Amino acid sequence: MSSIACTAHAAGYVQSTSTVRTKATQKISRWYANWRTRRQLARLPDFMLKDIGVSRIDAEQEARKPFWKK
């Protein structure tokens, strides 16, 4: 490895492939959780939404969000 590559790696500009793979896996897991929980929220009956303090309109707005948005 060249001295430039060593310096870049030490400064945190270069990530190992395992780090990149871990971050990608975490992101995909988060996207799946977003999709799954939003779908579940949309299916809740009104009385359950009321129990958790969420209106039907708020639940529908959240359910319409794309899975990649927080």
PDB file of N, H, CA, C and O in Angstrom:
ATOM      1  N   MET A   1       0.858  -1.161   0.000  1.00  0.00           N
ATOM      2  CA  MET A   1       0.000   0.000   0.000  1.00  0.00           C
ATOM      3  C   MET A   1       0.906   1.226   0.000  1.00  0.00           C
ATOM      4  O   MET A   1       1.890   1.286   0.737  1.00  0.00           O
ATOM      5  N   SER A   2       0.562   2.197  -0.831  1.00  0.00           N
ATOM      6  H   SER A   2      -0.238   2.149  -1.429  1.00  0.00           H
ATOM      7  CA  SER A   2       1.373   3.409  -0.921  1.00  0.00           C
ATOM      8  C   SER A   2       1.182   4.269   0.323  1.00  0.00           C
ATOM      9  O   SER A   2       0.252   4.064   1.103  1.00  0.00           O
ATOM     10  N   SER A   3       2.084   5.237   0.493  1.00  0.00           N
ATOM     11  H   SER A   3       2.840   5.403  -0.140  1.00  0.00           H
ATOM     12  CA  SER A   3       1.979   6.106   1.668  1.00  0.00           C
ATOM     13  C   SER A   3       0.720   6.966   1.599  1.00  0.00           C
ATOM     14  O   SER A   3       0.143   7.302   2.634  1.00  0.00           O
ATOM     15  N   ILE A   4       0.289   7.327   0.388  1.00  0.00           N
ATOM     16  H   ILE A   4       0.758   7.054  -0.452  1.00  0.00           H
ATOM     17  CA  ILE A   4      -0.947   8.107   0.237  1.00  0.00           C
ATOM     18  C   ILE A   4      -2.139   7.253   0.653  1.00  0.00           C
ATOM     19  O   ILE A   4      -3.030   7.723   1.360  1.00  0.00           O
ATOM     20  N   ALA A   5      -2.150   6.001   0.214  1.00  0.00           N
ATOM     21  H   ALA A   5      -1.426   5.620  -0.360  1.00  0.00           H
ATOM     22  CA  ALA A   5      -3.240   5.102   0.576  1.00  0.00           C
ATOM     23  C   ALA A   5      -3.264   4.858   2.082  1.00  0.00           C
ATOM     24  O   ALA A   5      -4.336   4.813   2.684  1.00  0.00           O
ATOM     25  N   CYS A   6      -2.089   4.699   2.697  1.00  0.00           N
ATOM     26  H   CYS A   6      -1.218   4.735   2.208  1.00  0.00           H
ATOM     27  CA  CYS A   6      -2.024   4.492   4.152  1.00  0.00           C
ATOM     28  C   CYS A   6      -2.537   5.711   4.898  1.00  0.00           C
ATOM     29  O   CYS A   6      -3.266   5.584   5.882  1.00  0.00           O
ATOM     30  N   THR A   7      -2.153   6.900   4.427  1.00  0.00           N
ATOM     31  H   THR A   7      -1.560   7.004   3.628  1.00  0.00           H
ATOM     32  CA  THR A   7      -2.609   8.139   5.067  1.00  0.00           C
ATOM     33  C   THR A   7      -4.119   8.294   4.929  1.00  0.00           C
ATOM     34  O   THR A   7      -4.793   8.660   5.892  1.00  0.00           O
ATOM     35  N   ALA A   8      -4.656   8.021   3.743  1.00  0.00           N
ATOM     36  H   ALA A   8      -4.109   7.724   2.960  1.00  0.00           H
ATOM     37  CA  ALA A   8      -6.101   8.136   3.516  1.00  0.00           C
ATOM     38  C   ALA A   8      -6.855   7.145   4.397  1.00  0.00           C
ATOM     39  O   ALA A   8      -7.889   7.478   4.975  1.00  0.00           O
ATOM     40  N   HIS A   9      -6.338   5.945   4.493  1.00  0.00           N
ATOM     41  H   HIS A   9      -5.498   5.675   4.024  1.00  0.00           H
ATOM     42  CA  HIS A   9      -6.991   4.932   5.319  1.00  0.00           C
ATOM     43  C   HIS A   9      -6.946   5.357   6.798  1.00  0.00           C
ATOM     44  O   HIS A   9      -7.953   5.254   7.499  1.00  0.00           O
ATOM     45  N   ALA A  10      -5.802   5.825   7.264  1.00  0.00           N
ATOM     46  H   ALA A  10      -4.985   5.908   6.694  1.00  0.00           H
ATOM     47  CA  ALA A  10      -5.652   6.243   8.654  1.00  0.00           C
ATOM     48  C   ALA A  10      -6.551   7.436   8.984  1.00  0.00           C
ATOM     49  O   ALA A  10      -7.040   7.555  10.107  1.00  0.00           O
ATOM     50  N   ALA A  11      -6.765   8.310   8.017  1.00  0.00           N
ATOM     51  H   ALA A  11      -6.368   8.214   7.104  1.00  0.00           H
ATOM     52  CA  ALA A  11      -7.602   9.495   8.235  1.00  0.00           C
ATOM     53  C   ALA A  11      -9.083   9.172   8.147  1.00  0.00           C
ATOM     54  O   ALA A  11      -9.917  10.034   8.424  1.00  0.00           O
ATOM     55  N   GLY A  12      -9.426   7.958   7.769  1.00  0.00           N
ATOM     56  H   GLY A  12      -8.749   7.258   7.544  1.00  0.00           H
ATOM     57  CA  GLY A  12     -10.827   7.565   7.706  1.00  0.00           C
ATOM     58  C   GLY A  12     -11.489   7.824   6.376  1.00  0.00           C
ATOM     59  O   GLY A  12     -12.712   7.731   6.279  1.00  0.00           O
ATOM     60  N   TYR A  13     -10.730   8.144   5.348  1.00  0.00           N
ATOM     61  H   TYR A  13      -9.736   8.219   5.427  1.00  0.00           H
ATOM     62  CA  TYR A  13     -11.305   8.404   4.035  1.00  0.00           C
ATOM     63  C   TYR A  13     -11.594   7.122   3.268  1.00  0.00           C
ATOM     64  O   TYR A  13     -12.406   7.119   2.343  1.00  0.00           O
ATOM     65  N   VAL A  14     -10.943   6.050   3.640  1.00  0.00           N
ATOM     66  H   VAL A  14     -10.283   6.052   4.391  1.00  0.00           H
ATOM     67  CA  VAL A  14     -11.113   4.767   2.969  1.00  0.00           C
ATOM     68  C   VAL A  14     -11.693   3.783   3.987  1.00  0.00           C
ATOM     69  O   VAL A  14     -11.201   3.673   5.110  1.00  0.00           O
ATOM     70  N   GLN A  15     -12.729   3.082   3.583  1.00  0.00           N
ATOM     71  H   GLN A  15     -13.129   3.172   2.671  1.00  0.00           H
ATOM     72  CA  GLN A  15     -13.337   2.102   4.471  1.00  0.00           C
ATOM     73  C   GLN A  15     -13.076   0.707   3.937  1.00  0.00           C
ATOM     74  O   GLN A  15     -12.978   0.496   2.729  1.00  0.00           O
ATOM     75  N   SER A  16     -12.967  -0.230   4.843  1.00  0.00           N
ATOM     76  H   SER A  16     -13.046  -0.059   5.825  1.00  0.00           H
ATOM     77  CA  SER A  16     -12.764  -1.611   4.416  1.00  0.00           C
ATOM     78  C   SER A  16     -14.052  -2.141   3.792  1.00  0.00           C
ATOM     79  O   SER A  16     -15.133  -1.597   4.022  1.00  0.00           O
ATOM     80  N   THR A  17     -13.930  -3.183   3.018  1.00  0.00           N
ATOM     81  H   THR A  17     -13.052  -3.624   2.832  1.00  0.00           H
ATOM     82  CA  THR A  17     -15.115  -3.753   2.371  1.00  0.00           C
ATOM     83  C   THR A  17     -16.083  -4.311   3.395  1.00  0.00           C
ATOM     84  O   THR A  17     -17.293  -4.287   3.175  1.00  0.00           O
ATOM     85  N   SER A  18     -15.572  -4.815   4.515  1.00  0.00           N
ATOM     86  H   SER A  18     -14.588  -4.834   4.694  1.00  0.00           H
ATOM     87  CA  SER A  18     -16.483  -5.337   5.543  1.00  0.00           C
ATOM     88  C   SER A  18     -17.282  -4.207   6.179  1.00  0.00           C
ATOM     89  O   SER A  18     -18.448  -4.396   6.525  1.00  0.00           O
ATOM     90  N   THR A  19     -16.670  -3.032   6.337  1.00  0.00           N
ATOM     91  H   THR A  19     -15.723  -2.878   6.056  1.00  0.00           H
ATOM     92  CA  THR A  19     -17.391  -1.882   6.883  1.00  0.00           C
ATOM     93  C   THR A  19     -18.476  -1.433   5.922  1.00  0.00           C
ATOM     94  O   THR A  19     -19.597  -1.144   6.340  1.00  0.00           O
ATOM     95  N   VAL A  20     -18.155  -1.375   4.657  1.00  0.00           N
ATOM     96  H   VAL A  20     -17.245  -1.610   4.317  1.00  0.00           H
ATOM     97  CA  VAL A  20     -19.130  -0.978   3.642  1.00  0.00           C
ATOM     98  C   VAL A  20     -20.268  -1.982   3.603  1.00  0.00           C
ATOM     99  O   VAL A  20     -21.435  -1.599   3.525  1.00  0.00           O
ATOM    100  N   ARG A  21     -19.936  -3.260   3.657  1.00  0.00           N
ATOM    101  H   ARG A  21     -18.988  -3.572   3.721  1.00  0.00           H
ATOM    102  CA  ARG A  21     -20.948  -4.316   3.634  1.00  0.00           C
ATOM    103  C   ARG A  21     -21.853  -4.218   4.874  1.00  0.00           C
ATOM    104  O   ARG A  21     -23.069  -4.377   4.769  1.00  0.00           O
ATOM    105  N   THR A  22     -21.263  -3.958   6.028  1.00  0.00           N
ATOM    106  H   THR A  22     -20.275  -3.829   6.113  1.00  0.00           H
ATOM    107  CA  THR A  22     -22.042  -3.825   7.263  1.00  0.00           C
ATOM    108  C   THR A  22     -22.992  -2.639   7.176  1.00  0.00           C
ATOM    109  O   THR A  22     -24.160  -2.751   7.547  1.00  0.00           O
ATOM    110  N   LYS A  23     -22.501  -1.509   6.692  1.00  0.00           N
ATOM    111  H   LYS A  23     -21.552  -1.418   6.390  1.00  0.00           H
ATOM    112  CA  LYS A  23     -23.349  -0.322   6.559  1.00  0.00           C
ATOM    113  C   LYS A  23     -24.482  -0.562   5.574  1.00  0.00           C
ATOM    114  O   LYS A  23     -25.611  -0.132   5.812  1.00  0.00           O
ATOM    115  N   ALA A  24     -24.196  -1.239   4.482  1.00  0.00           N
ATOM    116  H   ALA A  24     -23.279  -1.588   4.289  1.00  0.00           H
ATOM    117  CA  ALA A  24     -25.236  -1.540   3.488  1.00  0.00           C
ATOM    118  C   ALA A  24     -26.292  -2.473   4.090  1.00  0.00           C
ATOM    119  O   ALA A  24     -27.489  -2.285   3.872  1.00  0.00           O
ATOM    120  N   THR A  25     -25.847  -3.465   4.836  1.00  0.00           N
ATOM    121  H   THR A  25     -24.875  -3.618   5.013  1.00  0.00           H
ATOM    122  CA  THR A  25     -26.778  -4.392   5.482  1.00  0.00           C
ATOM    123  C   THR A  25     -27.654  -3.659   6.489  1.00  0.00           C
ATOM    124  O   THR A  25     -28.855  -3.917   6.567  1.00  0.00           O
ATOM    125  N   GLN A  26     -27.069  -2.751   7.258  1.00  0.00           N
ATOM    126  H   GLN A  26     -26.093  -2.541   7.195  1.00  0.00           H
ATOM    127  CA  GLN A  26     -27.836  -1.973   8.225  1.00  0.00           C
ATOM    128  C   GLN A  26     -28.870  -1.092   7.539  1.00  0.00           C
ATOM    129  O   GLN A  26     -30.002  -0.972   8.008  1.00  0.00           O
ATOM    130  N   LYS A  27     -28.479  -0.477   6.430  1.00  0.00           N
ATOM    131  H   LYS A  27     -27.560  -0.575   6.049  1.00  0.00           H
ATOM    132  CA  LYS A  27     -29.398   0.397   5.711  1.00  0.00           C
ATOM    133  C   LYS A  27     -30.572  -0.398   5.139  1.00  0.00           C
ATOM    134  O   LYS A  27     -31.720   0.035   5.237  1.00  0.00           O
ATOM    135  N   ILE A  28     -30.293  -1.544   4.551  1.00  0.00           N
ATOM    136  H   ILE A  28     -29.360  -1.895   4.471  1.00  0.00           H
ATOM    137  CA  ILE A  28     -31.360  -2.382   3.998  1.00  0.00           C
ATOM    138  C   ILE A  28     -32.280  -2.879   5.110  1.00  0.00           C
ATOM    139  O   ILE A  28     -33.496  -2.943   4.927  1.00  0.00           O
ATOM    140  N   SER A  29     -31.713  -3.226   6.248  1.00  0.00           N
ATOM    141  H   SER A  29     -30.726  -3.173   6.397  1.00  0.00           H
ATOM    142  CA  SER A  29     -32.529  -3.654   7.395  1.00  0.00           C
ATOM    143  C   SER A  29     -33.445  -2.524   7.865  1.00  0.00           C
ATOM    144  O   SER A  29     -34.611  -2.758   8.183  1.00  0.00           O
ATOM    145  N   ARG A  30     -32.921  -1.308   7.909  1.00  0.00           N
ATOM    146  H   ARG A  30     -31.974  -1.117   7.651  1.00  0.00           H
ATOM    147  CA  ARG A  30     -33.719  -0.148   8.317  1.00  0.00           C
ATOM    148  C   ARG A  30     -34.846   0.096   7.321  1.00  0.00           C
ATOM    149  O   ARG A  30     -35.977   0.376   7.720  1.00  0.00           O
ATOM    150  N   TRP A  31     -34.546  -0.009   6.025  1.00  0.00           N
ATOM    151  H   TRP A  31     -33.628  -0.237   5.701  1.00  0.00           H
ATOM    152  CA  TRP A  31     -35.570   0.186   4.992  1.00  0.00           C
ATOM    153  C   TRP A  31     -36.678  -0.847   5.131  1.00  0.00           C
ATOM    154  O   TRP A  31     -37.859  -0.519   5.009  1.00  0.00           O
ATOM    155  N   TYR A  32     -36.297  -2.102   5.387  1.00  0.00           N
ATOM    156  H   TYR A  32     -35.338  -2.369   5.486  1.00  0.00           H
ATOM    157  CA  TYR A  32     -37.299  -3.158   5.542  1.00  0.00           C
ATOM    158  C   TYR A  32     -38.174  -2.888   6.768  1.00  0.00           C
ATOM    159  O   TYR A  32     -39.394  -3.053   6.721  1.00  0.00           O
ATOM    160  N   ALA A  33     -37.539  -2.475   7.858  1.00  0.00           N
ATOM    161  H   ALA A  33     -36.549  -2.342   7.896  1.00  0.00           H
ATOM    162  CA  ALA A  33     -38.308  -2.162   9.074  1.00  0.00           C
ATOM    163  C   ALA A  33     -39.269  -1.004   8.817  1.00  0.00           C
ATOM    164  O   ALA A  33     -40.414  -1.043   9.266  1.00  0.00           O
ATOM    165  N   ASN A  34     -38.819   0.024   8.101  1.00  0.00           N
ATOM    166  H   ASN A  34     -37.888   0.056   7.737  1.00  0.00           H
ATOM    167  CA  ASN A  34     -39.701   1.148   7.760  1.00  0.00           C
ATOM    168  C   ASN A  34     -40.902   0.657   6.957  1.00  0.00           C
ATOM    169  O   ASN A  34     -42.041   1.003   7.270  1.00  0.00           O
ATOM    170  N   TRP A  35     -40.656  -0.134   5.941  1.00  0.00           N
ATOM    171  H   TRP A  35     -39.731  -0.414   5.687  1.00  0.00           H
ATOM    172  CA  TRP A  35     -41.731  -0.638   5.080  1.00  0.00           C
ATOM    173  C   TRP A  35     -42.727  -1.480   5.890  1.00  0.00           C
ATOM    174  O   TRP A  35     -43.941  -1.316   5.772  1.00  0.00           O
ATOM    175  N   ARG A  36     -42.182  -2.381   6.712  1.00  0.00           N
ATOM    176  H   ARG A  36     -41.195  -2.513   6.808  1.00  0.00           H
ATOM    177  CA  ARG A  36     -43.020  -3.301   7.482  1.00  0.00           C
ATOM    178  C   ARG A  36     -43.863  -2.559   8.516  1.00  0.00           C
ATOM    179  O   ARG A  36     -45.064  -2.806   8.623  1.00  0.00           O
ATOM    180  N   THR A  37     -43.258  -1.665   9.270  1.00  0.00           N
ATOM    181  H   THR A  37     -42.282  -1.465   9.183  1.00  0.00           H
ATOM    182  CA  THR A  37     -44.002  -0.984  10.328  1.00  0.00           C
ATOM    183  C   THR A  37     -45.015   0.005   9.764  1.00  0.00           C
ATOM    184  O   THR A  37     -46.084   0.190  10.345  1.00  0.00           O
ATOM    185  N   ARG A  38     -44.699   0.632   8.657  1.00  0.00           N
ATOM    186  H   ARG A  38     -43.830   0.482   8.185  1.00  0.00           H
ATOM    187  CA  ARG A  38     -45.669   1.546   8.037  1.00  0.00           C
ATOM    188  C   ARG A  38     -46.868   0.777   7.493  1.00  0.00           C
ATOM    189  O   ARG A  38     -48.003   1.247   7.569  1.00  0.00           O
ATOM    190  N   ARG A  39     -46.612  -0.381   6.957  1.00  0.00           N
ATOM    191  H   ARG A  39     -45.690  -0.763   6.895  1.00  0.00           H
ATOM    192  CA  ARG A  39     -47.707  -1.221   6.465  1.00  0.00           C
ATOM    193  C   ARG A  39     -48.588  -1.677   7.623  1.00  0.00           C
ATOM    194  O   ARG A  39     -49.814  -1.685   7.509  1.00  0.00           O
ATOM    195  N   GLN A  40     -47.968  -2.053   8.728  1.00  0.00           N
ATOM    196  H   GLN A  40     -46.973  -2.046   8.821  1.00  0.00           H
ATOM    197  CA  GLN A  40     -48.726  -2.460   9.913  1.00  0.00           C
ATOM    198  C   GLN A  40     -49.531  -1.293  10.481  1.00  0.00           C
ATOM    199  O   GLN A  40     -50.683  -1.473  10.877  1.00  0.00           O
ATOM    200  N   LEU A  41     -48.946  -0.120  10.522  1.00  0.00           N
ATOM    201  H   LEU A  41     -48.010   0.026  10.201  1.00  0.00           H
ATOM    202  CA  LEU A  41     -49.644   1.054  11.023  1.00  0.00           C
ATOM    203  C   LEU A  41     -50.884   1.353  10.192  1.00  0.00           C
ATOM    204  O   LEU A  41     -51.934   1.692  10.737  1.00  0.00           O
ATOM    205  N   ALA A  42     -50.766   1.229   8.894  1.00  0.00           N
ATOM    206  H   ALA A  42     -49.913   0.953   8.452  1.00  0.00           H
ATOM    207  CA  ALA A  42     -51.899   1.503   8.005  1.00  0.00           C
ATOM    208  C   ALA A  42     -53.045   0.520   8.229  1.00  0.00           C
ATOM    209  O   ALA A  42     -54.201   0.851   7.965  1.00  0.00           O
ATOM    210  N   ARG A  43     -52.743  -0.667   8.706  1.00  0.00           N
ATOM    211  H   ARG A  43     -51.804  -0.936   8.921  1.00  0.00           H
ATOM    212  CA  ARG A  43     -53.774  -1.696   8.902  1.00  0.00           C
ATOM    213  C   ARG A  43     -54.442  -1.657  10.275  1.00  0.00           C
ATOM    214  O   ARG A  43     -55.416  -2.372  10.512  1.00  0.00           O
ATOM    215  N   LEU A  44     -53.923  -0.824  11.180  1.00  0.00           N
ATOM    216  H   LEU A  44     -53.133  -0.243  10.988  1.00  0.00           H
ATOM    217  CA  LEU A  44     -54.505  -0.783  12.522  1.00  0.00           C
ATOM    218  C   LEU A  44     -55.906  -0.177  12.485  1.00  0.00           C
ATOM    219  O   LEU A  44     -56.151   0.786  11.758  1.00  0.00           O
ATOM    220  N   PRO A  45     -56.824  -0.742  13.270  1.00  0.00           N
ATOM    221  CA  PRO A  45     -58.165  -0.153  13.362  1.00  0.00           C
ATOM    222  C   PRO A  45     -58.105   1.158  14.161  1.00  0.00           C
ATOM    223  O   PRO A  45     -57.154   1.407  14.901  1.00  0.00           O
ATOM    224  N   ASP A  46     -59.125   1.972  13.996  1.00  0.00           N
ATOM    225  H   ASP A  46     -59.898   1.769  13.395  1.00  0.00           H
ATOM    226  CA  ASP A  46     -59.160   3.287  14.628  1.00  0.00           C
ATOM    227  C   ASP A  46     -59.007   3.240  16.142  1.00  0.00           C
ATOM    228  O   ASP A  46     -58.336   4.095  16.721  1.00  0.00           O
ATOM    229  N   PHE A  47     -59.618   2.255  16.790  1.00  0.00           N
ATOM    230  H   PHE A  47     -60.163   1.561  16.320  1.00  0.00           H
ATOM    231  CA  PHE A  47     -59.523   2.210  18.256  1.00  0.00           C
ATOM    232  C   PHE A  47     -58.095   1.957  18.724  1.00  0.00           C
ATOM    233  O   PHE A  47     -57.699   2.454  19.779  1.00  0.00           O
ATOM    234  N   MET A  48     -57.316   1.196  17.962  1.00  0.00           N
ATOM    235  H   MET A  48     -57.638   0.793  17.105  1.00  0.00           H
ATOM    236  CA  MET A  48     -55.918   0.969  18.332  1.00  0.00           C
ATOM    237  C   MET A  48     -55.076   2.217  18.068  1.00  0.00           C
ATOM    238  O   MET A  48     -54.184   2.546  18.850  1.00  0.00           O
ATOM    239  N   LEU A  49     -55.362   2.904  16.969  1.00  0.00           N
ATOM    240  H   LEU A  49     -56.086   2.636  16.334  1.00  0.00           H
ATOM    241  CA  LEU A  49     -54.648   4.153  16.703  1.00  0.00           C
ATOM    242  C   LEU A  49     -54.907   5.154  17.826  1.00  0.00           C
ATOM    243  O   LEU A  49     -54.002   5.868  18.257  1.00  0.00           O
ATOM    244  N   LYS A  50     -56.148   5.197  18.290  1.00  0.00           N
ATOM    245  H   LYS A  50     -56.883   4.617  17.940  1.00  0.00           H
ATOM    246  CA  LYS A  50     -56.496   6.098  19.381  1.00  0.00           C
ATOM    247  C   LYS A  50     -55.717   5.739  20.642  1.00  0.00           C
ATOM    248  O   LYS A  50     -55.285   6.627  21.376  1.00  0.00           O
ATOM    249  N   ASP A  51     -55.534   4.443  20.898  1.00  0.00           N
ATOM    250  H   ASP A  51     -55.886   3.721  20.301  1.00  0.00           H
ATOM    251  CA  ASP A  51     -54.768   3.992  22.067  1.00  0.00           C
ATOM    252  C   ASP A  51     -53.327   4.491  22.046  1.00  0.00           C
ATOM    253  O   ASP A  51     -52.759   4.798  23.094  1.00  0.00           O
ATOM    254  N   ILE A  52     -52.739   4.574  20.863  1.00  0.00           N
ATOM    255  H   ILE A  52     -53.200   4.325  20.011  1.00  0.00           H
ATOM    256  CA  ILE A  52     -51.343   5.024  20.777  1.00  0.00           C
ATOM    257  C   ILE A  52     -51.235   6.514  20.471  1.00  0.00           C
ATOM    258  O   ILE A  52     -50.134   7.041  20.316  1.00  0.00           O
ATOM    259  N   GLY A  53     -52.384   7.196  20.384  1.00  0.00           N
ATOM    260  H   GLY A  53     -53.279   6.768  20.510  1.00  0.00           H
ATOM    261  CA  GLY A  53     -52.374   8.642  20.199  1.00  0.00           C
ATOM    262  C   GLY A  53     -52.065   9.101  18.791  1.00  0.00           C
ATOM    263  O   GLY A  53     -51.476  10.164  18.593  1.00  0.00           O
ATOM    264  N   VAL A  54     -52.462   8.301  17.807  1.00  0.00           N
ATOM    265  H   VAL A  54     -52.941   7.438  17.967  1.00  0.00           H
ATOM    266  CA  VAL A  54     -52.216   8.637  16.400  1.00  0.00           C
ATOM    267  C   VAL A  54     -53.565   8.729  15.694  1.00  0.00           C
ATOM    268  O   VAL A  54     -54.411   7.846  15.836  1.00  0.00           O
ATOM    269  N   SER A  55     -53.758   9.794  14.939  1.00  0.00           N
ATOM    270  H   SER A  55     -53.071  10.512  14.823  1.00  0.00           H
ATOM    271  CA  SER A  55     -55.002   9.932  14.181  1.00  0.00           C
ATOM    272  C   SER A  55     -54.924   9.105  12.903  1.00  0.00           C
ATOM    273  O   SER A  55     -53.832   8.748  12.458  1.00  0.00           O
ATOM    274  N   ARG A  56     -56.058   8.805  12.321  1.00  0.00           N
ATOM    275  H   ARG A  56     -56.944   9.095  12.683  1.00  0.00           H
ATOM    276  CA  ARG A  56     -56.107   8.050  11.067  1.00  0.00           C
ATOM    277  C   ARG A  56     -55.353   8.811   9.982  1.00  0.00           C
ATOM    278  O   ARG A  56     -54.624   8.207   9.195  1.00  0.00           O
ATOM    279  N   ILE A  57     -55.522  10.125   9.933  1.00  0.00           N
ATOM    280  H   ILE A  57     -56.115  10.615  10.572  1.00  0.00           H
ATOM    281  CA  ILE A  57     -54.845  10.949   8.911  1.00  0.00           C
ATOM    282  C   ILE A  57     -53.329  10.849   9.071  1.00  0.00           C
ATOM    283  O   ILE A  57     -52.613  10.670   8.086  1.00  0.00           O
ATOM    284  N   ASP A  58     -52.834  10.964  10.312  1.00  0.00           N
ATOM    285  H   ASP A  58     -53.415  11.109  11.112  1.00  0.00           H
ATOM    286  CA  ASP A  58     -51.398  10.849  10.557  1.00  0.00           C
ATOM    287  C   ASP A  58     -50.872   9.461  10.171  1.00  0.00           C
ATOM    288  O   ASP A  58     -49.790   9.335   9.598  1.00  0.00           O
ATOM    289  N   ALA A  59     -51.645   8.434  10.492  1.00  0.00           N
ATOM    290  H   ALA A  59     -52.524   8.537  10.958  1.00  0.00           H
ATOM    291  CA  ALA A  59     -51.244   7.064  10.147  1.00  0.00           C
ATOM    292  C   ALA A  59     -51.165   6.884   8.635  1.00  0.00           C
ATOM    293  O   ALA A  59     -50.229   6.265   8.130  1.00  0.00           O
ATOM    294  N   GLU A  60     -52.137   7.418   7.918  1.00  0.00           N
ATOM    295  H   GLU A  60     -52.897   7.921   8.328  1.00  0.00           H
ATOM    296  CA  GLU A  60     -52.129   7.304   6.456  1.00  0.00           C
ATOM    297  C   GLU A  60     -50.974   8.086   5.839  1.00  0.00           C
ATOM    298  O   GLU A  60     -50.350   7.627   4.882  1.00  0.00           O
ATOM    299  N   GLN A  61     -50.690   9.262   6.385  1.00  0.00           N
ATOM    300  H   GLN A  61     -51.197   9.635   7.162  1.00  0.00           H
ATOM    301  CA  GLN A  61     -49.560  10.046   5.872  1.00  0.00           C
ATOM    302  C   GLN A  61     -48.246   9.305   6.089  1.00  0.00           C
ATOM    303  O   GLN A  61     -47.394   9.260   5.202  1.00  0.00           O
ATOM    304  N   GLU A  62     -48.093   8.733   7.262  1.00  0.00           N
ATOM    305  H   GLU A  62     -48.785   8.770   7.982  1.00  0.00           H
ATOM    306  CA  GLU A  62     -46.873   7.978   7.551  1.00  0.00           C
ATOM    307  C   GLU A  62     -46.771   6.750   6.646  1.00  0.00           C
ATOM    308  O   GLU A  62     -45.688   6.429   6.159  1.00  0.00           O
ATOM    309  N   ALA A  63     -47.875   6.074   6.422  1.00  0.00           N
ATOM    310  H   ALA A  63     -48.755   6.336   6.817  1.00  0.00           H
ATOM    311  CA  ALA A  63     -47.875   4.865   5.599  1.00  0.00           C
ATOM    312  C   ALA A  63     -47.549   5.171   4.137  1.00  0.00           C
ATOM    313  O   ALA A  63     -47.036   4.306   3.426  1.00  0.00           O
ATOM    314  N   ARG A  64     -47.835   6.369   3.690  1.00  0.00           N
ATOM    315  H   ARG A  64     -48.251   7.072   4.267  1.00  0.00           H
ATOM    316  CA  ARG A  64     -47.545   6.737   2.291  1.00  0.00           C
ATOM    317  C   ARG A  64     -46.096   7.130   2.051  1.00  0.00           C
ATOM    318  O   ARG A  64     -45.670   7.252   0.903  1.00  0.00           O
ATOM    319  N   LYS A  65     -45.339   7.328   3.116  1.00  0.00           N
ATOM    320  H   LYS A  65     -45.685   7.229   4.049  1.00  0.00           H
ATOM    321  CA  LYS A  65     -43.929   7.708   2.957  1.00  0.00           C
ATOM    322  C   LYS A  65     -43.150   6.558   2.284  1.00  0.00           C
ATOM    323  O   LYS A  65     -43.414   5.386   2.552  1.00  0.00           O
ATOM    324  N   PRO A  66     -42.214   6.895   1.430  1.00  0.00           N
ATOM    325  CA  PRO A  66     -41.350   5.847   0.852  1.00  0.00           C
ATOM    326  C   PRO A  66     -40.510   5.188   1.935  1.00  0.00           C
ATOM    327  O   PRO A  66     -40.184   5.820   2.940  1.00  0.00           O
ATOM    328  N   PHE A  67     -40.164   3.940   1.741  1.00  0.00           N
ATOM    329  H   PHE A  67     -40.430   3.426   0.925  1.00  0.00           H
ATOM    330  CA  PHE A  67     -39.443   3.180   2.766  1.00  0.00           C
ATOM    331  C   PHE A  67     -38.073   3.771   3.095  1.00  0.00           C
ATOM    332  O   PHE A  67     -37.566   3.560   4.197  1.00  0.00           O
ATOM    333  N   TRP A  68     -37.472   4.497   2.175  1.00  0.00           N
ATOM    334  H   TRP A  68     -37.884   4.668   1.280  1.00  0.00           H
ATOM    335  CA  TRP A  68     -36.135   5.024   2.418  1.00  0.00           C
ATOM    336  C   TRP A  68     -36.142   6.339   3.204  1.00  0.00           C
ATOM    337  O   TRP A  68     -35.082   6.818   3.606  1.00  0.00           O
ATOM    338  N   LYS A  69     -37.319   6.925   3.426  1.00  0.00           N
ATOM    339  H   LYS A  69     -38.180   6.536   3.099  1.00  0.00           H
ATOM    340  CA  LYS A  69     -37.404   8.173   4.198  1.00  0.00           C
ATOM    341  C   LYS A  69     -37.610   7.858   5.663  1.00  0.00           C
ATOM    342  O   LYS A  69     -38.296   6.899   6.016  1.00  0.00           O
ATOM    343  N   LYS A  70     -37.004   8.681   6.520  1.00  0.00           N
ATOM    344  H   LYS A  70     -36.447   9.461   6.233  1.00  0.00           H
ATOM    345  CA  LYS A  70     -37.164   8.511   7.970  1.00  0.00           C
ATOM    346  C   LYS A  70     -38.460   9.073   8.437  1.00  0.00           C
ATOM    347  O   LYS A  70     -38.763   9.018   9.629  1.00  0.00           O
TER     348      LYS A  70
END
